Amino acid sequence: MIEVRREDGELCGFVLQRADDWAALTVFGADLGRVSSEQDAHTLVLRMGLASLAERWELRARCEDEWRTVCIQEATPRRVRLALGYYSLPGVPTREISADELRAGEFELRLRR
């Protein structure tokens, strides 16, 4: 994975070459989109990487059929902490998911569109 940083050094996400395309990834490794070139993936990470952390996401465990809406509370290259619900309010249940669990397919996270 190739780090993508802003001019001020802030980590915005990563790009990763796949078989036939390039993946733009968040700081915790969730897919932001697939494009045909490394430069396009880099541009996508700079445009969406940090902004996507404020958006609603959908989470699904490998053993579940249903997607649930979640909010990102904290994100690092190793893990993401999620509020399990549409809003991140005090008392809302949370869940930490490691980047390794995402890569292994234990959980899927996607931007809510």
Secondary structure by P-SEA (a helix, b strand, c coil): cbbbbcccccccccccccccbbbbbccccccccccccaaaaaaaaaacccccccbbbbbbcccccbbbbbbbccccccccccccccccccccbbbbbcaaaaaaccbbbbccc
